[in-house]
């Protein structure tokens, strides 16, 4: 719409309010997503009760043929948990420590702008009271409307919200897809699952909670090839578009062929593109190895590393969706809270390098630097985030020296000296502790004519 002439736009607005609504619902549907930059992902369900271990075995465990994985949410399949035992976990899922406001406040304070939770993961268990399945929150001792509480908290604190829904794999329904190492279902069996569970549950989530986005999950494996045809992909998209035009759809609805009617591309797990993408996109990422709660996964990434991924994605036009696996009692792991607050502190001081910031196409920085920019009142502000320690205190940026008006640290506003190189570019003279990243990810702000 930005290319329309103002006169044409004014005329179009007079035609009908329906036309306006259509434009708002389609052309601008993903505007909030492109501006949000940073979101919270939650993997939580029956697998959280097991915490990555079953019957004396802990993931990863290579004594099982398919046990070489940290992903605790896959424990049913990876450690060959009997279906009857796994299903019995519904009687143990009782998150009395869950507080929707506390979760969303942590997200907000970290600088996150949207929230996504696993309404149904591959195990088939629904975190809401589903009318088409009794394998759901209503069958647990807890029974309460978790998703409703989270939706209300998101509205209260100004976050968008959405749901992960495993539309292909469902290990509980007789027709749902299962991992490639298990006996495969027929297309007719999958069609029964598709009609009896998938489409009705997506409808329930829309009717009950009016989500801002759906996060679907495929990754180009045999199940997707067998079951997620273009016809089924388009049927699911059409259902969502008809019932909720505002709701965004991610590209992993069909990794092999997402089509043209999705709203944003989804990268693979913890995958970071090296080039600017032409469509809105995001990386789903973990703080540790696992997505679901794994009590013995001690592989916590540092706040600086994760901030580096965030600014790296923003520098290429993308978002960062950072996951937490809550404990079975409904509380966040203490280390996850620590990381959120560390990142929130950085965002409070350096958020200008992220919010409202855009990629830079005409400047190629050194490998340790991520560049973003803002244009305001004719001035161009360039933000250079140091994501890897520099070997020297001199940083050369390929920016014409004569165009630089000022240079300082974004958080402290401390002036930074700079000089002209023999090639006419800019050499920034940094304090040692800044070059070494002794206080996390430092950001240098340059004002350019």
Legacy VTK file of the C-alpha trace (Angstrom):
# vtk DataFile Version 3.0
C-alpha trace
ASCII
DATASET POLYDATA
POINTS 449 float
0.000 0.000 0.000
2.916 2.370 0.576
3.299 2.788 -3.195
-0.248 4.071 -3.693
-0.626 7.764 -4.399
-2.448 9.645 -1.676
-5.301 10.612 -3.984
-5.832 7.021 -5.027
-5.737 5.925 -1.424
-8.303 8.514 -0.409
-10.591 7.396 -3.216
-10.186 3.774 -2.204
-11.092 4.568 1.388
-14.342 6.127 0.212
-15.398 3.054 -1.740
-16.326 0.911 1.222
-15.349 0.039 4.742
-15.147 -3.565 3.589
-12.276 -2.696 1.274
-10.490 -0.974 4.148
-10.993 -3.985 6.376
-9.649 -6.286 3.688
-6.541 -4.160 3.212
-5.981 -3.984 6.938
-6.436 -7.715 7.308
-4.077 -8.746 4.538
-1.553 -6.143 3.404
-0.879 -4.938 6.934
-1.554 -8.129 8.861
2.115 -8.770 9.637
3.095 -5.152 10.407
3.121 -5.743 14.163
5.250 -8.855 13.708
7.898 -7.007 11.701
8.084 -4.331 14.391
8.071 -6.726 17.372
11.576 -8.227 16.879
11.576 -10.334 20.072
9.135 -12.932 21.390
8.780 -15.690 23.991
8.207 -19.330 23.047
6.907 -21.854 25.601
7.138 -25.661 25.342
5.043 -27.145 28.134
2.968 -30.275 28.489
2.929 -33.807 29.869
6.576 -34.294 28.901
7.444 -31.603 31.452
6.490 -34.037 34.223
9.284 -36.411 33.148
11.896 -33.661 32.831
13.976 -35.538 30.244
14.265 -38.825 32.179
12.287 -42.082 32.258
12.874 -45.441 33.949
16.502 -44.692 34.839
17.369 -43.264 31.418
18.008 -39.621 30.551
18.090 -37.965 27.136
20.330 -38.196 25.212
20.715 -41.959 25.642
22.324 -43.901 22.815
21.293 -47.248 24.304
18.023 -46.495 22.507
18.116 -46.622 18.735
16.618 -43.132 18.476
17.698 -41.771 21.853
20.413 -39.411 20.627
18.566 -36.160 21.300
18.309 -33.584 24.073
14.715 -32.712 23.131
12.752 -33.613 26.279
9.422 -32.969 24.536
10.249 -36.000 22.349
10.820 -38.323 25.321
7.794 -40.524 24.576
9.301 -41.595 21.266
13.039 -41.268 21.997
13.046 -43.325 25.211
10.179 -45.590 24.051
7.820 -44.680 26.894
4.774 -47.005 26.751
1.717 -45.139 25.536
-0.425 -46.157 28.505
2.203 -44.907 30.958
2.700 -41.643 29.081
-1.053 -41.086 28.929
-1.269 -41.636 32.694
0.796 -38.483 33.179
-2.433 -36.509 32.815
-3.120 -37.452 36.448
0.217 -35.911 37.506
0.018 -32.671 35.543
-1.080 -30.225 38.228
0.804 -26.905 37.834
-0.335 -25.216 41.029
2.534 -22.726 40.751
1.356 -21.409 37.383
0.729 -17.657 37.273
-0.118 -16.234 33.845
0.603 -12.667 34.914
4.031 -13.661 36.261
4.960 -15.361 32.974
3.879 -12.487 30.773
5.450 -9.878 33.031
8.794 -11.688 32.705
8.384 -11.595 28.936
7.475 -7.922 28.936
10.367 -6.949 31.219
12.747 -8.850 28.958
11.649 -6.637 26.079
9.536 -9.267 24.342
6.535 -8.167 22.311
4.706 -11.446 21.669
4.135 -14.858 23.213
3.649 -18.345 21.716
2.820 -21.535 23.634
2.463 -25.202 22.649
-1.303 -25.595 22.703
-0.740 -29.106 21.322
2.657 -30.664 20.706
3.401 -33.939 18.879
2.216 -36.065 21.802
-1.357 -34.958 21.061
-2.136 -33.553 24.521
-4.144 -30.314 24.451
-3.481 -27.522 26.942
-7.129 -26.452 26.754
-10.505 -28.133 27.290
-11.032 -29.590 23.821
-14.455 -30.792 22.781
-13.032 -33.285 20.271
-10.551 -35.026 22.598
-10.470 -35.948 26.296
-6.664 -36.001 26.174
-6.519 -32.459 27.460
-6.162 -30.091 30.411
-9.707 -30.877 31.554
-8.608 -34.459 32.322
-5.835 -33.304 34.678
-6.213 -32.411 38.361
-5.591 -28.783 37.387
-8.472 -28.401 34.909
-8.241 -24.586 34.713
-8.183 -22.573 31.475
-4.439 -21.979 31.112
-4.618 -20.590 27.603
-7.413 -18.217 28.502
-5.436 -16.872 31.445
-2.377 -16.346 29.243
-4.420 -14.623 26.525
-5.875 -12.248 29.113
-2.440 -11.531 30.583
-1.062 -10.773 27.115
-3.890 -8.310 26.491
-3.329 -6.772 29.923
0.390 -6.183 29.339
0.243 -5.353 25.633
1.737 -8.494 24.058
0.462 -10.308 20.993
-0.106 -14.024 21.520
-0.342 -17.207 19.528
-0.326 -20.978 19.598
1.987 -23.740 18.462
-0.182 -26.502 17.034
1.281 -29.786 15.779
-0.887 -30.307 12.720
1.097 -33.181 11.197
2.407 -35.339 14.033
-0.021 -36.560 16.674
1.208 -39.620 18.561
-2.086 -40.199 20.358
-4.708 -40.177 17.591
-4.820 -43.448 15.597
-4.408 -41.508 12.349
-1.842 -38.915 13.368
1.650 -38.978 11.896
4.429 -40.502 14.002
8.258 -40.372 13.672
9.871 -41.794 10.557
11.306 -44.776 12.464
7.798 -45.987 13.425
5.239 -47.774 11.207
3.610 -45.169 8.986
-0.118 -44.501 8.737
-2.059 -44.587 5.503
-3.339 -41.417 3.896
-6.886 -42.509 4.740
-5.947 -42.852 8.417
-4.330 -39.425 8.406
-7.393 -37.948 6.708
-9.507 -39.233 9.592
-7.192 -37.494 12.059
-7.249 -34.343 9.927
-11.072 -34.221 9.969
-11.688 -35.498 13.489
-8.995 -33.631 15.398
-6.720 -31.200 13.563
-9.231 -28.950 11.806
-11.740 -28.976 14.720
-9.043 -28.124 17.290
-7.648 -25.258 15.215
-11.235 -24.011 14.947
-11.623 -24.275 18.740
-8.458 -22.266 19.352
-9.643 -19.494 17.041
-13.199 -19.368 18.361
-12.151 -19.465 22.005
-8.988 -17.350 22.089
-8.699 -15.308 18.855
-4.910 -15.763 18.558
-2.658 -13.318 16.730
-0.642 -16.129 15.156
-0.362 -19.871 14.608
2.969 -21.675 14.773
2.772 -24.896 12.760
5.581 -27.426 12.651
7.090 -29.440 9.809
10.736 -29.900 8.903
10.834 -31.623 5.512
10.721 -35.228 6.735
8.894 -38.241 5.371
5.701 -37.506 7.290
5.376 -34.091 5.694
5.945 -35.588 2.246
3.292 -38.210 2.919
0.602 -36.146 4.602
0.931 -32.358 4.228
-0.084 -31.936 0.627
-0.603 -28.543 -0.936
-4.337 -29.271 -0.767
-4.274 -29.873 2.992
-1.962 -26.908 3.564
-4.334 -24.638 1.658
-7.395 -26.047 3.417
-5.897 -25.236 6.813
-4.873 -21.747 5.675
-8.344 -21.121 4.222
-9.961 -22.144 7.516
-7.844 -19.658 9.464
-8.283 -16.839 6.944
-12.070 -17.291 6.951
-12.443 -17.355 10.722
-9.736 -14.868 11.747
-8.217 -12.637 9.029
-5.862 -11.048 11.585
-4.146 -14.315 12.521
-0.639 -14.850 11.139
0.539 -18.203 9.774
4.156 -19.352 9.760
6.042 -21.036 6.929
6.513 -24.339 8.737
2.896 -25.145 7.971
4.714 -26.792 5.055
8.498 -26.588 5.199
8.851 -28.128 1.737
6.358 -25.797 0.077
4.885 -23.036 2.280
3.224 -21.324 -0.690
2.497 -17.633 -1.040
-0.279 -17.205 1.532
1.790 -17.474 4.694
2.738 -14.385 6.691
6.307 -15.094 7.757
9.047 -17.624 7.200
10.160 -19.815 10.077
13.786 -20.882 10.209
14.832 -24.314 11.445
15.552 -24.693 15.162
18.370 -22.358 16.263
19.176 -21.523 12.619
20.410 -18.053 11.676
20.498 -16.869 8.044
23.638 -15.097 6.887
21.810 -13.003 4.305
18.927 -10.531 4.304
15.586 -12.284 3.739
12.919 -10.908 1.414
9.931 -11.887 3.583
9.281 -11.404 7.309
10.966 -14.208 9.236
12.094 -15.433 12.616
14.360 -17.962 14.310
12.870 -20.225 16.996
15.652 -20.656 19.545
16.447 -22.343 22.850
18.233 -21.188 26.009
19.573 -24.721 26.530
19.579 -27.748 24.163
16.036 -28.903 24.950
12.751 -27.107 24.299
10.657 -28.824 26.963
11.828 -28.852 30.597
14.909 -31.048 30.970
16.085 -31.192 34.584
19.598 -32.347 33.568
20.248 -30.028 30.644
22.830 -27.619 32.084
23.809 -26.119 28.734
22.579 -22.577 29.351
23.574 -20.025 26.762
24.859 -16.712 28.100
22.737 -13.585 27.836
25.420 -12.052 25.605
25.237 -14.960 23.172
21.459 -14.732 22.910
21.530 -10.932 22.556
23.993 -11.491 19.721
21.466 -13.733 17.974
18.731 -11.158 18.520
20.630 -8.215 17.028
21.983 -10.495 14.307
18.451 -11.377 13.229
17.319 -7.750 13.390
20.293 -6.822 11.190
18.891 -9.168 8.548
15.261 -8.123 8.893
14.166 -10.944 11.201
12.797 -11.739 14.657
14.036 -13.864 17.549
11.581 -16.216 19.296
13.299 -17.417 22.465
12.042 -20.547 24.213
11.565 -21.487 27.853
10.527 -24.934 29.093
8.572 -24.311 32.319
8.807 -26.844 35.147
5.844 -29.187 35.750
4.658 -27.046 38.676
4.130 -24.124 36.279
7.130 -22.023 37.301
10.030 -20.890 35.158
13.484 -22.372 35.885
15.536 -19.901 37.920
18.242 -19.780 35.241
15.659 -18.883 32.616
14.429 -16.009 34.785
18.017 -14.866 35.273
18.645 -14.851 31.520
15.390 -13.023 30.807
16.252 -10.307 33.305
19.816 -9.987 32.028
18.492 -9.558 28.496
15.818 -7.158 29.716
18.483 -4.993 31.353
20.410 -4.860 28.099
17.239 -4.006 26.159
16.398 -1.185 28.588
19.753 0.431 27.837
20.227 -0.550 24.181
16.736 -1.073 22.805
17.212 1.593 20.106
19.462 -0.871 18.279
16.503 -3.291 18.079
13.099 -1.587 18.241
12.255 0.287 15.061
15.674 -0.620 13.690
16.240 -1.778 10.128
18.932 -3.738 8.291
21.767 -1.952 6.501
22.373 -3.028 2.928
25.141 -0.643 1.838
27.678 -1.353 4.618
29.394 -4.709 5.172
30.731 -4.818 8.756
33.495 -7.008 10.223
32.369 -10.489 11.323
32.283 -9.467 15.019
29.799 -6.661 14.365
26.056 -6.546 13.673
24.736 -3.321 12.161
21.236 -1.873 12.414
19.968 1.628 11.664
17.221 4.184 12.086
16.341 7.211 9.968
14.887 10.137 11.918
14.291 13.737 10.789
16.810 13.419 7.993
19.494 11.963 10.250
20.773 8.430 9.972
21.717 6.599 13.153
23.834 3.474 12.793
24.166 1.023 15.677
27.210 -1.248 15.747
26.704 -4.116 18.205
29.829 -6.059 19.141
28.762 -9.713 19.383
32.233 -11.292 19.527
35.262 -9.930 21.422
37.564 -7.839 19.246
41.243 -8.743 19.053
42.213 -5.075 18.960
40.780 -1.894 20.434
40.644 -0.322 16.985
37.483 -1.054 15.009
37.398 -0.062 11.334
33.959 0.404 9.798
33.486 0.911 6.042
31.702 4.244 6.592
33.000 7.485 5.059
34.663 9.461 7.837
33.464 12.801 6.462
29.825 11.722 6.895
30.040 11.001 10.627
28.603 13.651 12.935
29.140 11.904 16.288
30.087 8.611 17.891
29.251 7.391 21.406
28.204 4.349 23.439
24.465 3.847 23.225
23.919 2.896 26.865
26.168 5.394 28.704
26.322 8.113 26.006
30.079 8.173 26.596
31.814 9.790 23.580
34.054 7.473 21.599
37.052 8.782 19.654
37.267 8.063 15.962
39.614 9.002 13.150
40.004 8.826 9.408
41.783 5.892 7.793
44.054 6.287 4.786
41.161 5.006 2.651
38.829 7.669 4.045
36.861 5.206 6.202
36.308 5.357 9.957
38.483 3.875 12.679
36.812 3.770 16.089
39.107 3.793 19.132
37.489 1.711 21.844
38.243 1.240 25.546
39.707 -2.206 26.234
36.757 -3.388 28.287
34.342 -2.477 25.474
36.391 -4.265 22.799
36.632 -7.326 25.059
32.857 -7.374 25.786
33.554 -7.379 29.524
30.052 -6.079 30.224
28.107 -8.036 27.614
27.173 -6.795 24.150
28.258 -3.153 23.757
26.565 -0.932 21.182
28.206 2.023 19.462
25.893 4.680 18.031
27.028 6.755 15.087
25.131 9.717 13.773
25.635 10.092 10.023
24.799 12.999 7.777
LINES 1 450
449 0 1 2 3 4 5 6 7 8 9 10 11 12 13 14 15 16 17 18 19 20 21 22 23 24 25 26 27 28 29 30 31 32 33 34 35 36 37 38 39 40 41 42 43 44 45 46 47 48 49 50 51 52 53 54 55 56 57 58 59 60 61 62 63 64 65 66 67 68 69 70 71 72 73 74 75 76 77 78 79 80 81 82 83 84 85 86 87 88 89 90 91 92 93 94 95 96 97 98 99 100 101 102 103 104 105 106 107 108 109 110 111 112 113 114 115 116 117 118 119 120 121 122 123 124 125 126 127 128 129 130 131 132 133 134 135 136 137 138 139 140 141 142 143 144 145 146 147 148 149 150 151 152 153 154 155 156 157 158 159 160 161 162 163 164 165 166 167 168 169 170 171 172 173 174 175 176 177 178 179 180 181 182 183 184 185 186 187 188 189 190 191 192 193 194 195 196 197 198 199 200 201 202 203 204 205 206 207 208 209 210 211 212 213 214 215 216 217 218 219 220 221 222 223 224 225 226 227 228 229 230 231 232 233 234 235 236 237 238 239 240 241 242 243 244 245 246 247 248 249 250 251 252 253 254 255 256 257 258 259 260 261 262 263 264 265 266 267 268 269 270 271 272 273 274 275 276 277 278 279 280 281 282 283 284 285 286 287 288 289 290 291 292 293 294 295 296 297 298 299 300 301 302 303 304 305 306 307 308 309 310 311 312 313 314 315 316 317 318 319 320 321 322 323 324 325 326 327 328 329 330 331 332 333 334 335 336 337 338 339 340 341 342 343 344 345 346 347 348 349 350 351 352 353 354 355 356 357 358 359 360 361 362 363 364 365 366 367 368 369 370 371 372 373 374 375 376 377 378 379 380 381 382 383 384 385 386 387 388 389 390 391 392 393 394 395 396 397 398 399 400 401 402 403 404 405 406 407 408 409 410 411 412 413 414 415 416 417 418 419 420 421 422 423 424 425 426 427 428 429 430 431 432 433 434 435 436 437 438 439 440 441 442 443 444 445 446 447 448
